[in-house]
Amino acid sequence: MTELVTGVILAGGQSRRMGGGDKCLRALGGRPILARIIERARPQVQALVLNANGDPARFASFALPVIADSVEGFVGPLGGILAGLDWAAANAPQGRWVASFAGDAPFLPGDLVARFLAAVEREGADLAVATSGGQAHPVFGLWRVELREDLRRALVEEQIYKVDRWTARYKLAAVEFPATPVDPFFNANRPEDLAEAERLLA
């Protein structure tokens, strides 16, 4: 049986290094970064949602459910991951997994979720995270829905906001992807990154 996976695109940050606003709505090659991410992520999952805070109307043209962080106060990516786990528990109760994608990484791998699922099965892991070029990319992960209350407690009661501090509690599969010719986890954090992304796209 094929595993049912819900995907969540994490775009709930405050984009300070980009000067504010929504990084995912910046244009890359004449199209919003978010459109490129949806194109790559949607075929890999059974349902896809967007984690973003504030007025969801600004994302209406993308036709995705928009979910705010489950915990108030901009607690970082784990808040968006928890929102995805909560949405999956309510809307896809037959699925055991949520895959997370960064909202500013337009080159993500087309086989990301398949390789995550293979790794957690092979290693008997609770979670998976992507790596490339010797660096972990914890925003790209595979998360067990059954861990959502553990994550909520960690955020609300323990104020654990760093992804790797929380994942250290569980058996984690690290899935390596080649960083050449383009690192698939390249993210556009600053205006100069956007210029580099245009170059890579060309």
Phi and psi restraints in degrees (value plus and minus 20) as a CYANA .aco file:
   2 THR   PHI     -92.7   -52.7
   2 THR   PSI     113.7   153.7
   3 GLU   PHI     -87.4   -47.4
   3 GLU   PSI     116.6   156.6
   4 LEU   PHI    -108.8   -68.8
   4 LEU   PSI     103.5   143.5
   5 VAL   PHI    -145.1  -105.1
   5 VAL   PSI     111.3   151.3
   6 THR   PHI    -114.2   -74.2
   6 THR   PSI     116.4   156.4
   7 GLY   PHI    -123.7   -83.7
   7 GLY   PSI     121.2   161.2
   8 VAL   PHI    -148.7  -108.7
   8 VAL   PSI     104.2   144.2
   9 ILE   PHI    -111.0   -71.0
   9 ILE   PSI     102.8   142.8
  10 LEU   PHI    -111.2   -71.2
  10 LEU   PSI      88.0   128.0
  11 ALA   PHI    -153.6  -113.6
  11 ALA   PSI      13.2    53.2
  12 GLY   PHI    -114.1   -74.1
  12 GLY   PSI     -18.5    21.5
  13 GLY   PHI     -96.1   -56.1
  13 GLY   PSI     157.0   197.0
  14 GLN   PHI    -119.7   -79.7
  14 GLN   PSI     -22.3    17.7
  15 SER   PHI      33.6    73.6
  15 SER   PSI      20.2    60.2
  16 ARG   PHI     -80.9   -40.9
  16 ARG   PSI     -61.0   -21.0
  17 ARG   PHI     -89.8   -49.8
  17 ARG   PSI     -38.5     1.5
  18 MET   PHI    -115.0   -75.0
  18 MET   PSI     -16.7    23.3
  19 GLY   PHI      68.2   108.2
  19 GLY   PSI      -1.6    38.4
  20 GLY   PHI      69.3   109.3
  20 GLY   PSI     158.2   198.2
  21 GLY   PHI      59.5    99.5
  21 GLY   PSI    -191.6  -151.6
  22 ASP   PHI    -117.7   -77.7
  22 ASP   PSI      90.6   130.6
  23 LYS   PHI     -76.7   -36.7
  23 LYS   PSI     -58.5   -18.5
  24 CYS   PHI     -87.7   -47.7
  24 CYS   PSI     -35.6     4.4
  25 LEU   PHI    -113.3   -73.3
  25 LEU   PSI     -24.2    15.8
  26 ARG   PHI     -85.3   -45.3
  26 ARG   PSI     127.0   167.0
  27 ALA   PHI    -101.7   -61.7
  27 ALA   PSI     120.3   160.3
  28 LEU   PHI    -156.3  -116.3
  28 LEU   PSI      96.6   136.6
  29 GLY   PHI      39.8    79.8
  29 GLY   PSI      14.7    54.7
  30 GLY   PHI      61.2   101.2
  30 GLY   PSI     -16.6    23.4
  31 ARG   PHI    -151.1  -111.1
  31 ARG   PSI     129.6   169.6
  32 PRO   PHI     -80.4   -40.4
  32 PRO   PSI     122.5   162.5
  33 ILE   PHI     -72.6   -32.6
  33 ILE   PSI     -60.1   -20.1
  34 LEU   PHI     -80.0   -40.0
  34 LEU   PSI     -58.6   -18.6
  35 ALA   PHI     -81.6   -41.6
  35 ALA   PSI     -58.2   -18.2
  36 ARG   PHI     -89.0   -49.0
  36 ARG   PSI     -58.4   -18.4
  37 ILE   PHI     -87.2   -47.2
  37 ILE   PSI     -65.0   -25.0
  38 ILE   PHI     -78.2   -38.2
  38 ILE   PSI     -63.2   -23.2
  39 GLU   PHI     -77.9   -37.9
  39 GLU   PSI     -57.5   -17.5
  40 ARG   PHI    -105.4   -65.4
  40 ARG   PSI     -53.6   -13.6
  41 ALA   PHI    -103.4   -63.4
  41 ALA   PSI     -58.7   -18.7
  42 ARG   PHI     -77.2   -37.2
  42 ARG   PSI     -62.8   -22.8
  43 PRO   PHI     -85.8   -45.8
  43 PRO   PSI     -33.6     6.4
  44 GLN   PHI    -112.1   -72.1
  44 GLN   PSI     -31.4     8.6
  45 VAL   PHI    -153.1  -113.1
  45 VAL   PSI     142.2   182.2
  46 GLN   PHI    -103.0   -63.0
  46 GLN   PSI     -50.9   -10.9
  47 ALA   PHI    -161.7  -121.7
  47 ALA   PSI     125.8   165.8
  48 LEU   PHI    -151.3  -111.3
  48 LEU   PSI     110.7   150.7
  49 VAL   PHI    -148.3  -108.3
  49 VAL   PSI     140.5   180.5
  50 LEU   PHI    -134.2   -94.2
  50 LEU   PSI     104.3   144.3
  51 ASN   PHI    -112.3   -72.3
  51 ASN   PSI      93.2   133.2
  52 ALA   PHI    -172.1  -132.1
  52 ALA   PSI     126.8   166.8
  53 ASN   PHI    -122.4   -82.4
  53 ASN   PSI     142.3   182.3
  54 GLY   PHI      67.4   107.4
  54 GLY   PSI    -182.6  -142.6
  55 ASP   PHI     -88.6   -48.6
  55 ASP   PSI      96.3   136.3
  56 PRO   PHI     -91.0   -51.0
  56 PRO   PSI     -32.7     7.3
  57 ALA   PHI     -80.7   -40.7
  57 ALA   PSI     -46.1    -6.1
  58 ARG   PHI     -87.8   -47.8
  58 ARG   PSI     -32.7     7.3
  59 PHE   PHI    -127.5   -87.5
  59 PHE   PSI      -9.0    31.0
  60 ALA   PHI     -76.6   -36.6
  60 ALA   PSI     -55.7   -15.7
  61 SER   PHI     -88.4   -48.4
  61 SER   PSI     -32.8     7.2
  62 PHE   PHI    -110.6   -70.6
  62 PHE   PSI     -27.9    12.1
  63 ALA   PHI      34.2    74.2
  63 ALA   PSI      23.1    63.1
  64 LEU   PHI    -138.5   -98.5
  64 LEU   PSI     127.7   167.7
  65 PRO   PHI     -80.6   -40.6
  65 PRO   PSI     114.2   154.2
  66 VAL   PHI    -129.9   -89.9
  66 VAL   PSI     103.8   143.8
  67 ILE   PHI    -142.1  -102.1
  67 ILE   PSI     113.1   153.1
  68 ALA   PHI    -101.8   -61.8
  68 ALA   PSI     144.9   184.9
  69 ASP   PHI     -73.9   -33.9
  69 ASP   PSI     123.6   163.6
  70 SER   PHI     -96.9   -56.9
  70 SER   PSI     -39.4     0.6
  71 VAL   PHI    -139.6   -99.6
  71 VAL   PSI     113.0   153.0
  72 GLU   PHI     -96.6   -56.6
  72 GLU   PSI     134.9   174.9
  73 GLY   PHI      82.5   122.5
  73 GLY   PSI       2.2    42.2
  74 PHE   PHI      29.7    69.7
  74 PHE   PSI      51.2    91.2
  75 VAL   PHI    -111.7   -71.7
  75 VAL   PSI     -11.2    28.8
  76 GLY   PHI      72.9   112.9
  76 GLY   PSI    -189.1  -149.1
  77 PRO   PHI     -77.4   -37.4
  77 PRO   PSI     -52.8   -12.8
  78 LEU   PHI     -82.3   -42.3
  78 LEU   PSI     -49.6    -9.6
  79 GLY   PHI     -84.9   -44.9
  79 GLY   PSI     -59.3   -19.3
  80 GLY   PHI     -91.9   -51.9
  80 GLY   PSI     -56.8   -16.8
  81 ILE   PHI     -83.8   -43.8
  81 ILE   PSI     -63.4   -23.4
  82 LEU   PHI     -81.7   -41.7
  82 LEU   PSI     -60.3   -20.3
  83 ALA   PHI     -80.0   -40.0
  83 ALA   PSI     -60.8   -20.8
  84 GLY   PHI     -84.9   -44.9
  84 GLY   PSI     -60.8   -20.8
  85 LEU   PHI     -84.4   -44.4
  85 LEU   PSI     -61.5   -21.5
  86 ASP   PHI     -84.7   -44.7
  86 ASP   PSI     -62.4   -22.4
  87 TRP   PHI     -84.0   -44.0
  87 TRP   PSI     -62.9   -22.9
  88 ALA   PHI     -83.5   -43.5
  88 ALA   PSI     -61.8   -21.8
  89 ALA   PHI     -81.2   -41.2
  89 ALA   PSI     -55.6   -15.6
  90 ALA   PHI    -104.3   -64.3
  90 ALA   PSI     -54.0   -14.0
  91 ASN   PHI    -132.0   -92.0
  91 ASN   PSI     -37.2     2.8
  92 ALA   PHI    -158.0  -118.0
  92 ALA   PSI      39.2    79.2
  93 PRO   PHI     -82.5   -42.5
  93 PRO   PSI     -37.0     3.0
  94 GLN   PHI    -102.3   -62.3
  94 GLN   PSI     -28.7    11.3
  95 GLY   PHI    -114.4   -74.4
  95 GLY   PSI     126.1   166.1
  96 ARG   PHI    -123.0   -83.0
  96 ARG   PSI     -29.7    10.3
  97 TRP   PHI    -150.9  -110.9
  97 TRP   PSI     128.9   168.9
  98 VAL   PHI    -144.4  -104.4
  98 VAL   PSI     111.2   151.2
  99 ALA   PHI    -123.6   -83.6
  99 ALA   PSI     114.8   154.8
 100 SER   PHI    -130.3   -90.3
 100 SER   PSI     123.0   163.0
 101 PHE   PHI    -148.5  -108.5
 101 PHE   PSI     118.0   158.0
 102 ALA   PHI     -90.2   -50.2
 102 ALA   PSI     121.8   161.8
 103 GLY   PHI    -102.5   -62.5
 103 GLY   PSI     -13.3    26.7
 104 ASP   PHI    -150.2  -110.2
 104 ASP   PSI       1.2    41.2
 105 ALA   PHI    -141.8  -101.8
 105 ALA   PSI      70.6   110.6
 106 PRO   PHI     -97.4   -57.4
 106 PRO   PSI     -26.3    13.7
 107 PHE   PHI    -128.8   -88.8
 107 PHE   PSI       1.3    41.3
 108 LEU   PHI     -77.2   -37.2
 108 LEU   PSI     128.9   168.9
 109 PRO   PHI     -87.3   -47.3
 109 PRO   PSI     123.6   163.6
 110 GLY   PHI     -94.8   -54.8
 110 GLY   PSI     -33.6     6.4
 111 ASP   PHI    -132.8   -92.8
 111 ASP   PSI       1.1    41.1
 112 LEU   PHI     -78.3   -38.3
 112 LEU   PSI     -73.2   -33.2
 113 VAL   PHI     -87.6   -47.6
 113 VAL   PSI     -61.4   -21.4
 114 ALA   PHI     -79.9   -39.9
 114 ALA   PSI     -60.9   -20.9
 115 ARG   PHI     -92.9   -52.9
 115 ARG   PSI     -55.0   -15.0
 116 PHE   PHI     -80.4   -40.4
 116 PHE   PSI     -69.8   -29.8
 117 LEU   PHI     -80.6   -40.6
 117 LEU   PSI     -62.0   -22.0
 118 ALA   PHI     -82.7   -42.7
 118 ALA   PSI     -59.5   -19.5
 119 ALA   PHI     -88.6   -48.6
 119 ALA   PSI     -63.8   -23.8
 120 VAL   PHI     -87.6   -47.6
 120 VAL   PSI     -54.1   -14.1
 121 GLU   PHI     -88.5   -48.5
 121 GLU   PSI     -66.1   -26.1
 122 ARG   PHI     -83.3   -43.3
 122 ARG   PSI     -59.5   -19.5
 123 GLU   PHI    -119.4   -79.4
 123 GLU   PSI     -22.7    17.3
 124 GLY   PHI      41.3    81.3
 124 GLY   PSI      18.6    58.6
 125 ALA   PHI    -110.9   -70.9
 125 ALA   PSI     139.2   179.2
 126 ASP   PHI    -108.2   -68.2
 126 ASP   PSI     -48.2    -8.2
 127 LEU   PHI    -165.7  -125.7
 127 LEU   PSI     142.1   182.1
 128 ALA   PHI    -155.9  -115.9
 128 ALA   PSI     131.7   171.7
 129 VAL   PHI    -159.7  -119.7
 129 VAL   PSI     130.0   170.0
 130 ALA   PHI    -107.6   -67.6
 130 ALA   PSI     126.8   166.8
 131 THR   PHI    -155.1  -115.1
 131 THR   PSI     133.7   173.7
 132 SER   PHI    -177.4  -137.4
 132 SER   PSI     124.9   164.9
 133 GLY   PHI      34.7    74.7
 133 GLY   PSI      12.9    52.9
 134 GLY   PHI      56.5    96.5
 134 GLY   PSI      -8.5    31.5
 135 GLN   PHI    -143.5  -103.5
 135 GLN   PSI     117.5   157.5
 136 ALA   PHI    -102.8   -62.8
 136 ALA   PSI     127.0   167.0
 137 HIS   PHI    -143.8  -103.8
 137 HIS   PSI      59.0    99.0
 138 PRO   PHI     -86.4   -46.4
 138 PRO   PSI     -34.3     5.7
 139 VAL   PHI     -94.6   -54.6
 139 VAL   PSI     -42.2    -2.2
 140 PHE   PHI    -114.9   -74.9
 140 PHE   PSI      81.1   121.1
 141 GLY   PHI    -165.8  -125.8
 141 GLY   PSI     151.3   191.3
 142 LEU   PHI    -144.2  -104.2
 142 LEU   PSI     107.3   147.3
 143 TRP   PHI    -147.5  -107.5
 143 TRP   PSI     115.3   155.3
 144 ARG   PHI     -95.4   -55.4
 144 ARG   PSI     108.2   148.2
 145 VAL   PHI     -79.7   -39.7
 145 VAL   PSI     -53.2   -13.2
 146 GLU   PHI     -87.2   -47.2
 146 GLU   PSI     -31.0     9.0
 147 LEU   PHI    -111.0   -71.0
 147 LEU   PSI     -14.0    26.0
 148 ARG   PHI     -85.4   -45.4
 148 ARG   PSI     -56.9   -16.9
 149 GLU   PHI     -92.0   -52.0
 149 GLU   PSI     -52.4   -12.4
 150 ASP   PHI     -81.7   -41.7
 150 ASP   PSI     -62.6   -22.6
 151 LEU   PHI     -87.1   -47.1
 151 LEU   PSI     -61.0   -21.0
 152 ARG   PHI     -79.9   -39.9
 152 ARG   PSI     -63.9   -23.9
 153 ARG   PHI     -82.1   -42.1
 153 ARG   PSI     -62.3   -22.3
 154 ALA   PHI     -81.3   -41.3
 154 ALA   PSI     -60.0   -20.0
 155 LEU   PHI     -94.2   -54.2
 155 LEU   PSI     -67.6   -27.6
 156 VAL   PHI    -101.2   -61.2
 156 VAL   PSI     -64.2   -24.2
 157 GLU   PHI    -113.8   -73.8
 157 GLU   PSI     -52.1   -12.1
 158 GLU   PHI    -126.5   -86.5
 158 GLU   PSI     -27.3    12.7
 159 GLN   PHI      32.9    72.9
 159 GLN   PSI      22.6    62.6
 160 ILE   PHI    -111.4   -71.4
 160 ILE   PSI      90.7   130.7
 161 TYR   PHI    -133.1   -93.1
 161 TYR   PSI     -35.2     4.8
 162 LYS   PHI    -104.1   -64.1
 162 LYS   PSI     109.3   149.3
 163 VAL   PHI     -77.6   -37.6
 163 VAL   PSI     -66.1   -26.1
 164 ASP   PHI     -90.5   -50.5
 164 ASP   PSI     -43.7    -3.7
 165 ARG   PHI     -87.1   -47.1
 165 ARG   PSI     -57.7   -17.7
 166 TRP   PHI     -97.8   -57.8
 166 TRP   PSI     -63.3   -23.3
 167 THR   PHI     -86.3   -46.3
 167 THR   PSI     -42.2    -2.2
 168 ALA   PHI     -81.9   -41.9
 168 ALA   PSI     -36.9     3.1
 169 ARG   PHI     -99.5   -59.5
 169 ARG   PSI     -30.7     9.3
 170 TYR   PHI    -146.6  -106.6
 170 TYR   PSI     147.8   187.8
 171 LYS   PHI     -97.3   -57.3
 171 LYS   PSI      96.7   136.7
 172 LEU   PHI    -134.4   -94.4
 172 LEU   PSI     107.6   147.6
 173 ALA   PHI    -114.7   -74.7
 173 ALA   PSI     104.6   144.6
 174 ALA   PHI    -117.8   -77.8
 174 ALA   PSI     102.8   142.8
 175 VAL   PHI    -131.3   -91.3
 175 VAL   PSI      94.6   134.6
 176 GLU   PHI    -107.1   -67.1
 176 GLU   PSI     113.6   153.6
 177 PHE   PHI    -140.5  -100.5
 177 PHE   PSI     125.2   165.2
 178 PRO   PHI     -85.1   -45.1
 178 PRO   PSI     120.3   160.3
 179 ALA   PHI    -114.6   -74.6
 179 ALA   PSI     -17.6    22.4
 180 THR   PHI    -143.7  -103.7
 180 THR   PSI     133.3   173.3
 181 PRO   PHI     -91.5   -51.5
 181 PRO   PSI     -40.5    -0.5
 182 VAL   PHI    -149.4  -109.4
 182 VAL   PSI     112.1   152.1
 183 ASP   PHI     -87.8   -47.8
 183 ASP   PSI      98.9   138.9
 184 PRO   PHI     -86.4   -46.4
 184 PRO   PSI     -31.5     8.5
 185 PHE   PHI    -126.4   -86.4
 185 PHE   PSI      -5.5    34.5
 186 PHE   PHI     -74.1   -34.1
 186 PHE   PSI     108.8   148.8
 187 ASN   PHI    -144.4  -104.4
 187 ASN   PSI     124.5   164.5
 188 ALA   PHI    -112.3   -72.3
 188 ALA   PSI      68.5   108.5
 189 ASN   PHI    -109.5   -69.5
 189 ASN   PSI     -54.9   -14.9
 190 ARG   PHI    -146.4  -106.4
 190 ARG   PSI     142.8   182.8
 191 PRO   PHI     -73.9   -33.9
 191 PRO   PSI     -57.3   -17.3
 192 GLU   PHI     -89.1   -49.1
 192 GLU   PSI     -47.4    -7.4
 193 ASP   PHI     -86.9   -46.9
 193 ASP   PSI     -56.7   -16.7
 194 LEU   PHI     -83.8   -43.8
 194 LEU   PSI     -60.0   -20.0
 195 ALA   PHI     -83.6   -43.6
 195 ALA   PSI     -60.8   -20.8
 196 GLU   PHI     -85.6   -45.6
 196 GLU   PSI     -58.4   -18.4
 197 ALA   PHI     -82.3   -42.3
 197 ALA   PSI     -59.6   -19.6
 198 GLU   PHI     -80.4   -40.4
 198 GLU   PSI     -61.3   -21.3
 199 ARG   PHI     -85.1   -45.1
 199 ARG   PSI     -63.6   -23.6
 200 LEU   PHI     -84.1   -44.1
 200 LEU   PSI     -58.7   -18.7
 201 LEU   PHI     -83.2   -43.2
 201 LEU   PSI     -60.6   -20.6
